[in-house]
Amino acid sequence: MAPSPATLGLRDVGRTFGGLRALDQVSLDLAAGEVLGVIGPNGAGKTTLFNVVCGFVRPTSGSLTLDGAPWRPQPHRLAGQGISRTMQGLGLFGGLDVLENVMMGATRTSRAGWASALLGGGRSRGDEQRLREAATSVLDELAIADVAHARPGALPYAVRKRVALARALVSRPRLLLLDEPAGGLGAADVDELAGLVRGLPRHDRHPCSVMLVEHHVDLVMQVCDRVVVLNFGQLIAAGPPAQVRADPAVLEAYLGKAG
Ligand SMILES: Nc1ncnc2c1ncn2[C@@H]1O[C@H](COP(=O)(O)OP(=O)(O)OP(=O)(O)O)[C@@H](O)[C@H]1O
């Protein structure tokens, strides 16, 4: 049976940097199989929130839960907990082809089983074959199998972003954290990305929950089941996209105008 998508909770999470409250009593929930968007103007605390969930930044107050249990995120343990992330920088290896880059995603992120055999040196031909098949299958799903043997540097930026997404998905996470997935993409590529992200919780064998932190409001409104809005570190609105879009506090804070 496929593992179920993860749930995530933040309760009164705060983070200060010196005297600055980058996050101020933020509480939110991500339900299983939900796509949750986090938006807000520059400096609102989005990256800090993302980094708290990834374990790069420790909250100064509050608590987190994963699947309802108390959770202290640590970057090196995320993979073992079924969590993958993409970062703003693509971080692809220029000397490897696309397929190898995606295979690296599994070897870097899997804790147990076939992929760890590759890390531990107990590498067999069967392991490698399985890894190759897993990577090929994700490339297929993201419609980039045709560039499997190209070097990332030779590909358009939008395709490289898709490779980075494939690398995060090859470990078949239960929770995917996306940091500005639409950054640097044109309108057509954003639409395609929206389709891909929307499909993630509906994957027939490996459905996952998704949290995405994003500047691109249109993408967030297109793909998210719910959106939370930060401003000066505080959560000022949360709800379905249409509701959030019409919220006067959001218009005021995020779009810089009321009504
Ligand atoms: N490591 C740090 N040290 C000091 N201040 C920080 C640090 N990280 C973030 N901040 C401050 O915390 C606040 C929130 O920053 P953050 O990067 O989380 O916002 P953001 O919403 O991601 O902004 P942007 O949309 O511009 O990327 C900002 O005022 C920022 O200057």
The ligand as a MOL file (V3000), in Angstrom:
LIG
                    3D

  0  0  0     0  0            999 V3000
M  V30 BEGIN CTAB
M  V30 COUNTS 31 33 0 0 0
M  V30 BEGIN ATOM
M  V30 1 N 19.8070 35.2020 9.1560 0
M  V30 2 C 19.2130 36.3570 9.3640 0
M  V30 3 N 19.7490 37.3040 10.1510 0
M  V30 4 C 19.1230 38.4700 10.3680 0
M  V30 5 N 17.9160 38.7980 9.8600 0
M  V30 6 C 17.3250 37.8920 9.0730 0
M  V30 7 C 17.9280 36.6250 8.7760 0
M  V30 8 N 17.0770 35.9420 7.9550 0
M  V30 9 C 16.0250 36.7440 7.7570 0
M  V30 10 N 16.1620 37.9060 8.4080 0
M  V30 11 C 15.1890 38.9930 8.4510 0
M  V30 12 O 13.9410 38.4180 8.7760 0
M  V30 13 C 12.9020 39.0550 8.0420 0
M  V30 14 C 12.1590 37.9980 7.2520 0
M  V30 15 O 13.0210 37.5580 6.2150 0
M  V30 16 P 12.6480 36.3960 5.1990 0
M  V30 17 O 13.8260 36.2230 4.3010 0
M  V30 18 O 12.1720 35.2280 5.9630 0
M  V30 19 O 11.4280 37.0370 4.4110 0
M  V30 20 P 10.8270 36.6350 2.9940 0
M  V30 21 O 9.3620 36.7860 3.1410 0
M  V30 22 O 11.3530 35.3360 2.5680 0
M  V30 23 O 11.4040 37.7830 2.0910 0
M  V30 24 P 11.7070 37.7820 0.5070 0
M  V30 25 O 10.3580 37.6640 -0.1450 0
M  V30 26 O 12.3030 39.1230 0.2960 0
M  V30 27 O 12.6100 36.6310 0.2170 0
M  V30 28 C 13.5600 40.1070 7.1680 0
M  V30 29 O 13.4560 41.3670 7.8340 0
M  V30 30 C 14.9950 39.6610 7.0830 0
M  V30 31 O 15.8640 40.7540 6.9190 0
M  V30 END ATOM
M  V30 BEGIN BOND
M  V30 1 1 1 2
M  V30 2 1 2 3
M  V30 3 2 2 7
M  V30 4 2 3 4
M  V30 5 1 4 5
M  V30 6 2 5 6
M  V30 7 1 6 7
M  V30 8 1 6 10
M  V30 9 1 7 8
M  V30 10 2 8 9
M  V30 11 1 9 10
M  V30 12 1 10 11
M  V30 13 1 11 12
M  V30 14 1 11 30
M  V30 15 1 12 13
M  V30 16 1 13 14
M  V30 17 1 13 28
M  V30 18 1 14 15
M  V30 19 1 15 16
M  V30 20 2 16 17
M  V30 21 1 16 18
M  V30 22 1 16 19
M  V30 23 1 19 20
M  V30 24 2 20 21
M  V30 25 1 20 22
M  V30 26 1 20 23
M  V30 27 1 23 24
M  V30 28 2 24 25
M  V30 29 1 24 26
M  V30 30 1 24 27
M  V30 31 1 28 29
M  V30 32 1 28 30
M  V30 33 1 30 31
M  V30 END BOND
M  V30 END CTAB
M  END
